[in-house]
Amino acid sequence: MVNIELIKAHYLQLLTLLQQEVPLNQSAQAFLDYVLLYKNKFSSTSTTDNVQQLREFLRGANRFADEFSFSDQNGNQIRALIKGLYDLLNKTM
């Protein structure tokens, strides 16, 4: 079983990177807004209760992220965190 705190930490790190990205690339605001829609589900103590829904969200986030050109500074980390979160959620089953 994956530690819920690890999932939360990855999600918060993704939010931080996206918040750093927006001043460099205003178009990333739309992606940040999308990721913020699930803040409560990722932050709740019952994250494992939402695993399937969060995985679906991350699939969508991954496809949505393909529409953006993130900066060299943050782009690889943003994509790696999305993939890492998806992998962590797969381990909770």
PyMOL Python script that loads the backbone (N, CA, C, O; Angstrom):
from pymol import cmd

cmd.read_pdbstr("""\
ATOM      1  N   MET A   1       0.844  -1.182   0.000  1.00  0.00           N
ATOM      2  CA  MET A   1       0.000   0.000   0.000  1.00  0.00           C
ATOM      3  C   MET A   1       0.887   1.243   0.000  1.00  0.00           C
ATOM      4  O   MET A   1       1.867   1.324   0.741  1.00  0.00           O
ATOM      5  N   VAL A   2       0.535   2.181  -0.821  1.00  0.00           N
ATOM      6  CA  VAL A   2       1.298   3.418  -0.933  1.00  0.00           C
ATOM      7  C   VAL A   2       0.853   4.388   0.147  1.00  0.00           C
ATOM      8  O   VAL A   2      -0.329   4.471   0.479  1.00  0.00           O
ATOM      9  N   ASN A   3       1.791   5.103   0.676  1.00  0.00           N
ATOM     10  CA  ASN A   3       1.525   6.091   1.700  1.00  0.00           C
ATOM     11  C   ASN A   3       0.738   7.259   1.102  1.00  0.00           C
ATOM     12  O   ASN A   3       1.167   7.862   0.119  1.00  0.00           O
ATOM     13  N   ILE A   4      -0.400   7.569   1.690  1.00  0.00           N
ATOM     14  CA  ILE A   4      -1.240   8.673   1.226  1.00  0.00           C
ATOM     15  C   ILE A   4      -0.467   9.984   1.270  1.00  0.00           C
ATOM     16  O   ILE A   4      -0.648  10.844   0.408  1.00  0.00           O
ATOM     17  N   GLU A   5       0.384  10.135   2.259  1.00  0.00           N
ATOM     18  CA  GLU A   5       1.167  11.374   2.370  1.00  0.00           C
ATOM     19  C   GLU A   5       2.100  11.551   1.175  1.00  0.00           C
ATOM     20  O   GLU A   5       2.371  12.680   0.766  1.00  0.00           O
ATOM     21  N   LEU A   6       2.589  10.455   0.617  1.00  0.00           N
ATOM     22  CA  LEU A   6       3.453  10.527  -0.561  1.00  0.00           C
ATOM     23  C   LEU A   6       2.663  11.020  -1.775  1.00  0.00           C
ATOM     24  O   LEU A   6       3.167  11.822  -2.561  1.00  0.00           O
ATOM     25  N   ILE A   7       1.443  10.549  -1.926  1.00  0.00           N
ATOM     26  CA  ILE A   7       0.577  11.012  -3.012  1.00  0.00           C
ATOM     27  C   ILE A   7       0.312  12.506  -2.851  1.00  0.00           C
ATOM     28  O   ILE A   7       0.406  13.265  -3.816  1.00  0.00           O
ATOM     29  N   LYS A   8      -0.018  12.922  -1.641  1.00  0.00           N
ATOM     30  CA  LYS A   8      -0.269  14.350  -1.384  1.00  0.00           C
ATOM     31  C   LYS A   8       0.965  15.188  -1.683  1.00  0.00           C
ATOM     32  O   LYS A   8       0.863  16.260  -2.280  1.00  0.00           O
ATOM     33  N   ALA A   9       2.123  14.705  -1.271  1.00  0.00           N
ATOM     34  CA  ALA A   9       3.369  15.450  -1.489  1.00  0.00           C
ATOM     35  C   ALA A   9       3.649  15.621  -2.980  1.00  0.00           C
ATOM     36  O   ALA A   9       4.053  16.699  -3.415  1.00  0.00           O
ATOM     37  N   HIS A  10       3.438  14.566  -3.763  1.00  0.00           N
ATOM     38  CA  HIS A  10       3.642  14.664  -5.213  1.00  0.00           C
ATOM     39  C   HIS A  10       2.668  15.673  -5.827  1.00  0.00           C
ATOM     40  O   HIS A  10       3.047  16.480  -6.675  1.00  0.00           O
ATOM     41  N   TYR A  11       1.419  15.614  -5.388  1.00  0.00           N
ATOM     42  CA  TYR A  11       0.420  16.543  -5.921  1.00  0.00           C
ATOM     43  C   TYR A  11       0.786  17.986  -5.570  1.00  0.00           C
ATOM     44  O   TYR A  11       0.713  18.870  -6.424  1.00  0.00           O
ATOM     45  N   LEU A  12       1.176  18.225  -4.329  1.00  0.00           N
ATOM     46  CA  LEU A  12       1.553  19.584  -3.918  1.00  0.00           C
ATOM     47  C   LEU A  12       2.794  20.067  -4.656  1.00  0.00           C
ATOM     48  O   LEU A  12       2.910  21.253  -4.966  1.00  0.00           O
ATOM     49  N   GLN A  13       3.715  19.165  -4.938  1.00  0.00           N
ATOM     50  CA  GLN A  13       4.897  19.537  -5.714  1.00  0.00           C
ATOM     51  C   GLN A  13       4.491  19.910  -7.141  1.00  0.00           C
ATOM     52  O   GLN A  13       5.037  20.853  -7.714  1.00  0.00           O
ATOM     53  N   LEU A  14       3.542  19.179  -7.711  1.00  0.00           N
ATOM     54  CA  LEU A  14       3.033  19.507  -9.042  1.00  0.00           C
ATOM     55  C   LEU A  14       2.392  20.894  -9.032  1.00  0.00           C
ATOM     56  O   LEU A  14       2.632  21.695  -9.935  1.00  0.00           O
ATOM     57  N   LEU A  15       1.582  21.179  -8.020  1.00  0.00           N
ATOM     58  CA  LEU A  15       0.966  22.507  -7.913  1.00  0.00           C
ATOM     59  C   LEU A  15       2.021  23.603  -7.824  1.00  0.00           C
ATOM     60  O   LEU A  15       1.901  24.640  -8.475  1.00  0.00           O
ATOM     61  N   THR A  16       3.042  23.375  -7.025  1.00  0.00           N
ATOM     62  CA  THR A  16       4.115  24.363  -6.868  1.00  0.00           C
ATOM     63  C   THR A  16       4.800  24.637  -8.198  1.00  0.00           C
ATOM     64  O   THR A  16       5.033  25.793  -8.553  1.00  0.00           O
ATOM     65  N   LEU A  17       5.122  23.587  -8.930  1.00  0.00           N
ATOM     66  CA  LEU A  17       5.775  23.768 -10.234  1.00  0.00           C
ATOM     67  C   LEU A  17       4.872  24.513 -11.208  1.00  0.00           C
ATOM     68  O   LEU A  17       5.338  25.375 -11.954  1.00  0.00           O
ATOM     69  N   LEU A  18       3.594  24.188 -11.205  1.00  0.00           N
ATOM     70  CA  LEU A  18       2.671  24.884 -12.103  1.00  0.00           C
ATOM     71  C   LEU A  18       2.530  26.351 -11.722  1.00  0.00           C
ATOM     72  O   LEU A  18       2.432  27.213 -12.596  1.00  0.00           O
ATOM     73  N   GLN A  19       2.521  26.637 -10.433  1.00  0.00           N
ATOM     74  CA  GLN A  19       2.453  28.032  -9.993  1.00  0.00           C
ATOM     75  C   GLN A  19       3.711  28.793 -10.390  1.00  0.00           C
ATOM     76  O   GLN A  19       3.646  29.990 -10.671  1.00  0.00           O
ATOM     77  N   GLN A  20       4.844  28.119 -10.417  1.00  0.00           N
ATOM     78  CA  GLN A  20       6.089  28.744 -10.876  1.00  0.00           C
ATOM     79  C   GLN A  20       6.092  28.905 -12.392  1.00  0.00           C
ATOM     80  O   GLN A  20       6.733  29.811 -12.924  1.00  0.00           O
ATOM     81  N   GLU A  21       5.386  28.039 -13.074  1.00  0.00           N
ATOM     82  CA  GLU A  21       5.339  28.051 -14.535  1.00  0.00           C
ATOM     83  C   GLU A  21       4.493  29.205 -15.076  1.00  0.00           C
ATOM     84  O   GLU A  21       4.832  29.790 -16.105  1.00  0.00           O
ATOM     85  N   VAL A  22       3.407  29.533 -14.399  1.00  0.00           N
ATOM     86  CA  VAL A  22       2.465  30.537 -14.910  1.00  0.00           C
ATOM     87  C   VAL A  22       3.126  31.882 -15.212  1.00  0.00           C
ATOM     88  O   VAL A  22       2.840  32.450 -16.266  1.00  0.00           O
ATOM     89  N   PRO A  23       3.995  32.428 -14.348  1.00  0.00           N
ATOM     90  CA  PRO A  23       4.637  33.699 -14.707  1.00  0.00           C
ATOM     91  C   PRO A  23       5.539  33.585 -15.949  1.00  0.00           C
ATOM     92  O   PRO A  23       5.756  34.572 -16.652  1.00  0.00           O
ATOM     93  N   LEU A  24       6.055  32.394 -16.210  1.00  0.00           N
ATOM     94  CA  LEU A  24       6.908  32.172 -17.380  1.00  0.00           C
ATOM     95  C   LEU A  24       6.084  31.919 -18.639  1.00  0.00           C
ATOM     96  O   LEU A  24       6.534  32.181 -19.755  1.00  0.00           O
ATOM     97  N   ASN A  25       4.876  31.409 -18.442  1.00  0.00           N
ATOM     98  CA  ASN A  25       4.051  30.973 -19.563  1.00  0.00           C
ATOM     99  C   ASN A  25       2.582  31.104 -19.149  1.00  0.00           C
ATOM    100  O   ASN A  25       2.032  30.203 -18.517  1.00  0.00           O
ATOM    101  N   GLN A  26       1.957  32.212 -19.501  1.00  0.00           N
ATOM    102  CA  GLN A  26       0.583  32.479 -19.070  1.00  0.00           C
ATOM    103  C   GLN A  26      -0.411  31.413 -19.524  1.00  0.00           C
ATOM    104  O   GLN A  26      -1.433  31.204 -18.871  1.00  0.00           O
ATOM    105  N   SER A  27      -0.124  30.741 -20.632  1.00  0.00           N
ATOM    106  CA  SER A  27      -1.060  29.717 -21.105  1.00  0.00           C
ATOM    107  C   SER A  27      -1.159  28.547 -20.123  1.00  0.00           C
ATOM    108  O   SER A  27      -2.132  27.794 -20.157  1.00  0.00           O
ATOM    109  N   ALA A  28      -0.178  28.393 -19.265  1.00  0.00           N
ATOM    110  CA  ALA A  28      -0.194  27.312 -18.273  1.00  0.00           C
ATOM    111  C   ALA A  28      -1.240  27.546 -17.188  1.00  0.00           C
ATOM    112  O   ALA A  28      -1.543  26.632 -16.422  1.00  0.00           O
ATOM    113  N   GLN A  29      -1.797  28.753 -17.110  1.00  0.00           N
ATOM    114  CA  GLN A  29      -2.826  29.047 -16.111  1.00  0.00           C
ATOM    115  C   GLN A  29      -4.029  28.116 -16.283  1.00  0.00           C
ATOM    116  O   GLN A  29      -4.600  27.647 -15.298  1.00  0.00           O
ATOM    117  N   ALA A  30      -4.408  27.852 -17.524  1.00  0.00           N
ATOM    118  CA  ALA A  30      -5.546  26.960 -17.777  1.00  0.00           C
ATOM    119  C   ALA A  30      -5.268  25.557 -17.239  1.00  0.00           C
ATOM    120  O   ALA A  30      -6.161  24.911 -16.691  1.00  0.00           O
ATOM    121  N   PHE A  31      -4.042  25.095 -17.394  1.00  0.00           N
ATOM    122  CA  PHE A  31      -3.686  23.770 -16.882  1.00  0.00           C
ATOM    123  C   PHE A  31      -3.660  23.777 -15.357  1.00  0.00           C
ATOM    124  O   PHE A  31      -4.123  22.827 -14.726  1.00  0.00           O
ATOM    125  N   LEU A  32      -3.127  24.835 -14.763  1.00  0.00           N
ATOM    126  CA  LEU A  32      -3.127  24.960 -13.303  1.00  0.00           C
ATOM    127  C   LEU A  32      -4.560  24.942 -12.778  1.00  0.00           C
ATOM    128  O   LEU A  32      -4.854  24.263 -11.795  1.00  0.00           O
ATOM    129  N   ASP A  33      -5.444  25.682 -13.426  1.00  0.00           N
ATOM    130  CA  ASP A  33      -6.849  25.702 -13.005  1.00  0.00           C
ATOM    131  C   ASP A  33      -7.453  24.300 -13.052  1.00  0.00           C
ATOM    132  O   ASP A  33      -8.211  23.912 -12.163  1.00  0.00           O
ATOM    133  N   TYR A  34      -7.116  23.550 -14.087  1.00  0.00           N
ATOM    134  CA  TYR A  34      -7.611  22.180 -14.227  1.00  0.00           C
ATOM    135  C   TYR A  34      -7.099  21.298 -13.088  1.00  0.00           C
ATOM    136  O   TYR A  34      -7.867  20.536 -12.499  1.00  0.00           O
ATOM    137  N   VAL A  35      -5.826  21.398 -12.782  1.00  0.00           N
ATOM    138  CA  VAL A  35      -5.229  20.586 -11.716  1.00  0.00           C
ATOM    139  C   VAL A  35      -5.809  20.968 -10.354  1.00  0.00           C
ATOM    140  O   VAL A  35      -5.977  20.109  -9.488  1.00  0.00           O
ATOM    141  N   LEU A  36      -6.112  22.238 -10.163  1.00  0.00           N
ATOM    142  CA  LEU A  36      -6.686  22.693  -8.893  1.00  0.00           C
ATOM    143  C   LEU A  36      -8.095  22.144  -8.650  1.00  0.00           C
ATOM    144  O   LEU A  36      -8.550  22.102  -7.507  1.00  0.00           O
ATOM    145  N   LEU A  37      -8.779  21.731  -9.699  1.00  0.00           N
ATOM    146  CA  LEU A  37     -10.122  21.169  -9.536  1.00  0.00           C
ATOM    147  C   LEU A  37     -10.133  19.960  -8.605  1.00  0.00           C
ATOM    148  O   LEU A  37     -11.143  19.679  -7.961  1.00  0.00           O
ATOM    149  N   TYR A  38      -9.019  19.250  -8.533  1.00  0.00           N
ATOM    150  CA  TYR A  38      -8.949  18.025  -7.736  1.00  0.00           C
ATOM    151  C   TYR A  38      -8.154  18.197  -6.443  1.00  0.00           C
ATOM    152  O   TYR A  38      -7.787  17.213  -5.801  1.00  0.00           O
ATOM    153  N   LYS A  39      -7.896  19.422  -6.073  1.00  0.00           N
ATOM    154  CA  LYS A  39      -7.094  19.668  -4.870  1.00  0.00           C
ATOM    155  C   LYS A  39      -7.706  18.998  -3.639  1.00  0.00           C
ATOM    156  O   LYS A  39      -6.989  18.363  -2.866  1.00  0.00           O
ATOM    157  N   ASN A  40      -8.999  19.128  -3.449  1.00  0.00           N
ATOM    158  CA  ASN A  40      -9.637  18.536  -2.269  1.00  0.00           C
ATOM    159  C   ASN A  40      -9.530  17.016  -2.265  1.00  0.00           C
ATOM    160  O   ASN A  40      -9.334  16.412  -1.211  1.00  0.00           O
ATOM    161  N   LYS A  41      -9.656  16.404  -3.418  1.00  0.00           N
ATOM    162  CA  LYS A  41      -9.577  14.936  -3.476  1.00  0.00           C
ATOM    163  C   LYS A  41      -8.161  14.443  -3.199  1.00  0.00           C
ATOM    164  O   LYS A  41      -7.981  13.414  -2.548  1.00  0.00           O
ATOM    165  N   PHE A  42      -7.152  15.171  -3.688  1.00  0.00           N
ATOM    166  CA  PHE A  42      -5.772  14.773  -3.428  1.00  0.00           C
ATOM    167  C   PHE A  42      -5.360  15.098  -1.997  1.00  0.00           C
ATOM    168  O   PHE A  42      -4.487  14.435  -1.436  1.00  0.00           O
ATOM    169  N   SER A  43      -5.975  16.105  -1.411  1.00  0.00           N
ATOM    170  CA  SER A  43      -5.576  16.551  -0.076  1.00  0.00           C
ATOM    171  C   SER A  43      -6.341  15.864   1.044  1.00  0.00           C
ATOM    172  O   SER A  43      -5.949  15.958   2.208  1.00  0.00           O
ATOM    173  N   SER A  44      -7.420  15.180   0.713  1.00  0.00           N
ATOM    174  CA  SER A  44      -8.237  14.589   1.768  1.00  0.00           C
ATOM    175  C   SER A  44      -7.534  13.391   2.399  1.00  0.00           C
ATOM    176  O   SER A  44      -6.618  12.807   1.820  1.00  0.00           O
ATOM    177  N   THR A  45      -7.981  13.050   3.581  1.00  0.00           N
ATOM    178  CA  THR A  45      -7.399  11.906   4.277  1.00  0.00           C
ATOM    179  C   THR A  45      -7.874  10.596   3.667  1.00  0.00           C
ATOM    180  O   THR A  45      -7.309   9.537   3.941  1.00  0.00           O
ATOM    181  N   SER A  46      -8.908  10.668   2.844  1.00  0.00           N
ATOM    182  CA  SER A  46      -9.440   9.450   2.223  1.00  0.00           C
ATOM    183  C   SER A  46      -9.047   9.359   0.753  1.00  0.00           C
ATOM    184  O   SER A  46      -9.840   8.922  -0.081  1.00  0.00           O
ATOM    185  N   THR A  47      -7.829   9.771   0.440  1.00  0.00           N
ATOM    186  CA  THR A  47      -7.364   9.738  -0.945  1.00  0.00           C
ATOM    187  C   THR A  47      -7.559   8.358  -1.563  1.00  0.00           C
ATOM    188  O   THR A  47      -7.917   8.253  -2.736  1.00  0.00           O
ATOM    189  N   THR A  48      -7.331   7.312  -0.798  1.00  0.00           N
ATOM    190  CA  THR A  48      -7.463   5.963  -1.357  1.00  0.00           C
ATOM    191  C   THR A  48      -8.899   5.653  -1.764  1.00  0.00           C
ATOM    192  O   THR A  48      -9.122   4.799  -2.622  1.00  0.00           O
ATOM    193  N   ASP A  49      -9.873   6.329  -1.168  1.00  0.00           N
ATOM    194  CA  ASP A  49     -11.268   6.126  -1.562  1.00  0.00           C
ATOM    195  C   ASP A  49     -11.541   6.683  -2.956  1.00  0.00           C
ATOM    196  O   ASP A  49     -12.511   6.289  -3.603  1.00  0.00           O
ATOM    197  N   ASN A  50     -10.700   7.586  -3.414  1.00  0.00           N
ATOM    198  CA  ASN A  50     -10.898   8.261  -4.693  1.00  0.00           C
ATOM    199  C   ASN A  50      -9.932   7.785  -5.774  1.00  0.00           C
ATOM    200  O   ASN A  50      -9.792   8.447  -6.802  1.00  0.00           O
ATOM    201  N   VAL A  51      -9.273   6.670  -5.568  1.00  0.00           N
ATOM    202  CA  VAL A  51      -8.180   6.247  -6.453  1.00  0.00           C
ATOM    203  C   VAL A  51      -8.605   6.183  -7.914  1.00  0.00           C
ATOM    204  O   VAL A  51      -7.932   6.752  -8.773  1.00  0.00           O
ATOM    205  N   GLN A  52      -9.698   5.510  -8.210  1.00  0.00           N
ATOM    206  CA  GLN A  52     -10.118   5.362  -9.608  1.00  0.00           C
ATOM    207  C   GLN A  52     -10.416   6.722 -10.234  1.00  0.00           C
ATOM    208  O   GLN A  52     -10.028   6.983 -11.372  1.00  0.00           O
ATOM    209  N   GLN A  53     -11.094   7.573  -9.501  1.00  0.00           N
ATOM    210  CA  GLN A  53     -11.417   8.909 -10.010  1.00  0.00           C
ATOM    211  C   GLN A  53     -10.146   9.737 -10.218  1.00  0.00           C
ATOM    212  O   GLN A  53     -10.039  10.465 -11.204  1.00  0.00           O
ATOM    213  N   LEU A  54      -9.200   9.632  -9.312  1.00  0.00           N
ATOM    214  CA  LEU A  54      -7.949  10.381  -9.445  1.00  0.00           C
ATOM    215  C   LEU A  54      -7.123   9.863 -10.620  1.00  0.00           C
ATOM    216  O   LEU A  54      -6.476  10.646 -11.315  1.00  0.00           O
ATOM    217  N   ARG A  55      -7.142   8.562 -10.843  1.00  0.00           N
ATOM    218  CA  ARG A  55      -6.424   8.009 -12.004  1.00  0.00           C
ATOM    219  C   ARG A  55      -7.023   8.532 -13.302  1.00  0.00           C
ATOM    220  O   ARG A  55      -6.294   8.896 -14.223  1.00  0.00           O
ATOM    221  N   GLU A  56      -8.343   8.568 -13.376  1.00  0.00           N
ATOM    222  CA  GLU A  56      -9.006   9.104 -14.570  1.00  0.00           C
ATOM    223  C   GLU A  56      -8.640  10.572 -14.760  1.00  0.00           C
ATOM    224  O   GLU A  56      -8.374  11.013 -15.878  1.00  0.00           O
ATOM    225  N   PHE A  57      -8.627  11.319 -13.671  1.00  0.00           N
ATOM    226  CA  PHE A  57      -8.231  12.724 -13.738  1.00  0.00           C
ATOM    227  C   PHE A  57      -6.811  12.854 -14.289  1.00  0.00           C
ATOM    228  O   PHE A  57      -6.554  13.702 -15.144  1.00  0.00           O
ATOM    229  N   LEU A  58      -5.892  12.021 -13.805  1.00  0.00           N
ATOM    230  CA  LEU A  58      -4.496  12.106 -14.250  1.00  0.00           C
ATOM    231  C   LEU A  58      -4.335  11.698 -15.711  1.00  0.00           C
ATOM    232  O   LEU A  58      -3.474  12.231 -16.411  1.00  0.00           O
ATOM    233  N   ARG A  59      -5.147  10.766 -16.173  1.00  0.00           N
ATOM    234  CA  ARG A  59      -5.121  10.441 -17.608  1.00  0.00           C
ATOM    235  C   ARG A  59      -5.500  11.677 -18.419  1.00  0.00           C
ATOM    236  O   ARG A  59      -4.857  12.008 -19.415  1.00  0.00           O
ATOM    237  N   GLY A  60      -6.553  12.347 -17.971  1.00  0.00           N
ATOM    238  CA  GLY A  60      -6.978  13.572 -18.643  1.00  0.00           C
ATOM    239  C   GLY A  60      -5.937  14.668 -18.530  1.00  0.00           C
ATOM    240  O   GLY A  60      -5.683  15.393 -19.492  1.00  0.00           O
ATOM    241  N   ALA A  61      -5.336  14.789 -17.362  1.00  0.00           N
ATOM    242  CA  ALA A  61      -4.302  15.814 -17.158  1.00  0.00           C
ATOM    243  C   ALA A  61      -3.111  15.556 -18.069  1.00  0.00           C
ATOM    244  O   ALA A  61      -2.523  16.494 -18.607  1.00  0.00           O
ATOM    245  N   ASN A  62      -2.758  14.304 -18.241  1.00  0.00           N
ATOM    246  CA  ASN A  62      -1.634  13.958 -19.107  1.00  0.00           C
ATOM    247  C   ASN A  62      -1.931  14.350 -20.555  1.00  0.00           C
ATOM    248  O   ASN A  62      -1.071  14.904 -21.240  1.00  0.00           O
ATOM    249  N   ARG A  63      -3.143  14.063 -21.018  1.00  0.00           N
ATOM    250  CA  ARG A  63      -3.530  14.450 -22.383  1.00  0.00           C
ATOM    251  C   ARG A  63      -3.599  15.971 -22.506  1.00  0.00           C
ATOM    252  O   ARG A  63      -3.145  16.536 -23.501  1.00  0.00           O
ATOM    253  N   PHE A  64      -4.164  16.631 -21.501  1.00  0.00           N
ATOM    254  CA  PHE A  64      -4.290  18.087 -21.503  1.00  0.00           C
ATOM    255  C   PHE A  64      -2.907  18.732 -21.496  1.00  0.00           C
ATOM    256  O   PHE A  64      -2.694  19.745 -22.161  1.00  0.00           O
ATOM    257  N   ALA A  65      -1.976  18.159 -20.757  1.00  0.00           N
ATOM    258  CA  ALA A  65      -0.611  18.706 -20.677  1.00  0.00           C
ATOM    259  C   ALA A  65       0.072  18.690 -22.037  1.00  0.00           C
ATOM    260  O   ALA A  65       0.934  19.527 -22.307  1.00  0.00           O
ATOM    261  N   ASP A  66      -0.307  17.742 -22.898  1.00  0.00           N
ATOM    262  CA  ASP A  66       0.288  17.673 -24.235  1.00  0.00           C
ATOM    263  C   ASP A  66      -0.040  18.902 -25.078  1.00  0.00           C
ATOM    264  O   ASP A  66       0.644  19.180 -26.063  1.00  0.00           O
ATOM    265  N   GLU A  67      -1.074  19.633 -24.698  1.00  0.00           N
ATOM    266  CA  GLU A  67      -1.463  20.833 -25.436  1.00  0.00           C
ATOM    267  C   GLU A  67      -0.603  22.044 -25.075  1.00  0.00           C
ATOM    268  O   GLU A  67      -0.705  23.088 -25.719  1.00  0.00           O
ATOM    269  N   PHE A  68       0.235  21.913 -24.061  1.00  0.00           N
ATOM    270  CA  PHE A  68       1.021  23.039 -23.569  1.00  0.00           C
ATOM    271  C   PHE A  68       2.500  22.846 -23.853  1.00  0.00           C
ATOM    272  O   PHE A  68       3.011  21.726 -23.883  1.00  0.00           O
ATOM    273  N   SER A  69       3.160  23.952 -24.056  1.00  0.00           N
ATOM    274  CA  SER A  69       4.620  23.956 -24.148  1.00  0.00           C
ATOM    275  C   SER A  69       5.133  24.567 -22.854  1.00  0.00           C
ATOM    276  O   SER A  69       5.212  25.788 -22.718  1.00  0.00           O
ATOM    277  N   PHE A  70       5.476  23.715 -21.918  1.00  0.00           N
ATOM    278  CA  PHE A  70       5.996  24.200 -20.650  1.00  0.00           C
ATOM    279  C   PHE A  70       7.438  24.645 -20.840  1.00  0.00           C
ATOM    280  O   PHE A  70       8.104  24.239 -21.792  1.00  0.00           O
ATOM    281  N   SER A  71       7.908  25.477 -19.929  1.00  0.00           N
ATOM    282  CA  SER A  71       9.283  25.970 -20.009  1.00  0.00           C
ATOM    283  C   SER A  71      10.272  24.824 -19.817  1.00  0.00           C
ATOM    284  O   SER A  71       9.946  23.787 -19.240  1.00  0.00           O
ATOM    285  N   ASP A  72      11.482  25.039 -20.313  1.00  0.00           N
ATOM    286  CA  ASP A  72      12.545  24.048 -20.109  1.00  0.00           C
ATOM    287  C   ASP A  72      12.808  23.849 -18.625  1.00  0.00           C
ATOM    288  O   ASP A  72      13.170  22.757 -18.185  1.00  0.00           O
ATOM    289  N   GLN A  73      12.622  24.915 -17.863  1.00  0.00           N
ATOM    290  CA  GLN A  73      12.891  24.894 -16.424  1.00  0.00           C
ATOM    291  C   GLN A  73      11.966  23.923 -15.685  1.00  0.00           C
ATOM    292  O   GLN A  73      12.406  23.243 -14.759  1.00  0.00           O
ATOM    293  N   ASN A  74      10.696  23.850 -16.081  1.00  0.00           N
ATOM    294  CA  ASN A  74       9.714  23.071 -15.325  1.00  0.00           C
ATOM    295  C   ASN A  74       9.069  21.922 -16.091  1.00  0.00           C
ATOM    296  O   ASN A  74       8.506  21.016 -15.478  1.00  0.00           O
ATOM    297  N   GLY A  75       9.140  21.943 -17.398  1.00  0.00           N
ATOM    298  CA  GLY A  75       8.385  21.001 -18.226  1.00  0.00           C
ATOM    299  C   GLY A  75       8.620  19.537 -17.920  1.00  0.00           C
ATOM    300  O   GLY A  75       7.666  18.781 -17.738  1.00  0.00           O
ATOM    301  N   ASN A  76       9.870  19.130 -17.862  1.00  0.00           N
ATOM    302  CA  ASN A  76      10.163  17.714 -17.606  1.00  0.00           C
ATOM    303  C   ASN A  76       9.686  17.284 -16.228  1.00  0.00           C
ATOM    304  O   ASN A  76       9.175  16.177 -16.060  1.00  0.00           O
ATOM    305  N   GLN A  77       9.856  18.161 -15.243  1.00  0.00           N
ATOM    306  CA  GLN A  77       9.414  17.823 -13.881  1.00  0.00           C
ATOM    307  C   GLN A  77       7.895  17.721 -13.804  1.00  0.00           C
ATOM    308  O   GLN A  77       7.366  16.839 -13.128  1.00  0.00           O
ATOM    309  N   ILE A  78       7.192  18.615 -14.489  1.00  0.00           N
ATOM    310  CA  ILE A  78       5.726  18.579 -14.485  1.00  0.00           C
ATOM    311  C   ILE A  78       5.247  17.246 -15.049  1.00  0.00           C
ATOM    312  O   ILE A  78       4.405  16.579 -14.449  1.00  0.00           O
ATOM    313  N   ARG A  79       5.775  16.869 -16.185  1.00  0.00           N
ATOM    314  CA  ARG A  79       5.363  15.606 -16.818  1.00  0.00           C
ATOM    315  C   ARG A  79       5.758  14.395 -15.963  1.00  0.00           C
ATOM    316  O   ARG A  79       5.006  13.426 -15.869  1.00  0.00           O
ATOM    317  N   ALA A  80       6.930  14.457 -15.347  1.00  0.00           N
ATOM    318  CA  ALA A  80       7.380  13.355 -14.488  1.00  0.00           C
ATOM    319  C   ALA A  80       6.484  13.223 -13.257  1.00  0.00           C
ATOM    320  O   ALA A  80       6.194  12.108 -12.822  1.00  0.00           O
ATOM    321  N   LEU A  81       6.049  14.340 -12.696  1.00  0.00           N
ATOM    322  CA  LEU A  81       5.171  14.287 -11.523  1.00  0.00           C
ATOM    323  C   LEU A  81       3.800  13.720 -11.879  1.00  0.00           C
ATOM    324  O   LEU A  81       3.222  12.961 -11.102  1.00  0.00           O
ATOM    325  N   ILE A  82       3.283  14.080 -13.037  1.00  0.00           N
ATOM    326  CA  ILE A  82       1.999  13.520 -13.466  1.00  0.00           C
ATOM    327  C   ILE A  82       2.130  12.006 -13.609  1.00  0.00           C
ATOM    328  O   ILE A  82       1.281  11.257 -13.124  1.00  0.00           O
ATOM    329  N   LYS A  83       3.180  11.563 -14.266  1.00  0.00           N
ATOM    330  CA  LYS A  83       3.412  10.122 -14.432  1.00  0.00           C
ATOM    331  C   LYS A  83       3.638   9.450 -13.074  1.00  0.00           C
ATOM    332  O   LYS A  83       3.113   8.367 -12.817  1.00  0.00           O
ATOM    333  N   GLY A  84       4.421  10.099 -12.210  1.00  0.00           N
ATOM    334  CA  GLY A  84       4.690   9.543 -10.890  1.00  0.00           C
ATOM    335  C   GLY A  84       3.433   9.401 -10.053  1.00  0.00           C
ATOM    336  O   GLY A  84       3.258   8.398  -9.360  1.00  0.00           O
ATOM    337  N   LEU A  85       2.557  10.392 -10.109  1.00  0.00           N
ATOM    338  CA  LEU A  85       1.293  10.313  -9.379  1.00  0.00           C
ATOM    339  C   LEU A  85       0.444   9.157  -9.903  1.00  0.00           C
ATOM    340  O   LEU A  85      -0.150   8.407  -9.128  1.00  0.00           O
ATOM    341  N   TYR A  86       0.396   9.028 -11.200  1.00  0.00           N
ATOM    342  CA  TYR A  86      -0.377   7.932 -11.793  1.00  0.00           C
ATOM    343  C   TYR A  86       0.178   6.582 -11.334  1.00  0.00           C
ATOM    344  O   TYR A  86      -0.581   5.683 -10.971  1.00  0.00           O
ATOM    345  N   ASP A  87       1.493   6.450 -11.355  1.00  0.00           N
ATOM    346  CA  ASP A  87       2.126   5.205 -10.909  1.00  0.00           C
ATOM    347  C   ASP A  87       1.836   4.930  -9.432  1.00  0.00           C
ATOM    348  O   ASP A  87       1.552   3.793  -9.055  1.00  0.00           O
ATOM    349  N   LEU A  88       1.905   5.962  -8.602  1.00  0.00           N
ATOM    350  CA  LEU A  88       1.601   5.788  -7.174  1.00  0.00           C
ATOM    351  C   LEU A  88       0.162   5.329  -6.969  1.00  0.00           C
ATOM    352  O   LEU A  88      -0.108   4.446  -6.155  1.00  0.00           O
ATOM    353  N   LEU A  89      -0.757   5.937  -7.714  1.00  0.00           N
ATOM    354  CA  LEU A  89      -2.159   5.549  -7.575  1.00  0.00           C
ATOM    355  C   LEU A  89      -2.387   4.114  -8.049  1.00  0.00           C
ATOM    356  O   LEU A  89      -3.237   3.412  -7.502  1.00  0.00           O
ATOM    357  N   ASN A  90      -1.648   3.680  -9.045  1.00  0.00           N
ATOM    358  CA  ASN A  90      -1.770   2.290  -9.502  1.00  0.00           C
ATOM    359  C   ASN A  90      -1.300   1.314  -8.433  1.00  0.00           C
ATOM    360  O   ASN A  90      -1.792   0.188  -8.364  1.00  0.00           O
ATOM    361  N   LYS A  91      -0.361   1.730  -7.605  1.00  0.00           N
ATOM    362  CA  LYS A  91       0.157   0.858  -6.549  1.00  0.00           C
ATOM    363  C   LYS A  91      -0.790   0.757  -5.361  1.00  0.00           C
ATOM    364  O   LYS A  91      -0.607  -0.109  -4.505  1.00  0.00           O
ATOM    365  N   THR A  92      -1.793   1.618  -5.289  1.00  0.00           N
ATOM    366  CA  THR A  92      -2.712   1.583  -4.153  1.00  0.00           C
ATOM    367  C   THR A  92      -3.771   0.503  -4.303  1.00  0.00           C
ATOM    368  O   THR A  92      -4.471   0.185  -3.342  1.00  0.00           O
ATOM    369  N   MET A  93      -3.893  -0.054  -5.476  1.00  0.00           N
ATOM    370  CA  MET A  93      -4.923  -1.079  -5.717  1.00  0.00           C
ATOM    371  C   MET A  93      -4.436  -2.442  -5.289  1.00  0.00           C
ATOM    372  O   MET A  93      -5.164  -3.426  -5.415  1.00  0.00           O
TER     373      MET A  93
END
""", "prot")
cmd.dss("prot")
cmd.show_as("cartoon", "prot")
cmd.util.cbc("prot")
cmd.orient("prot")
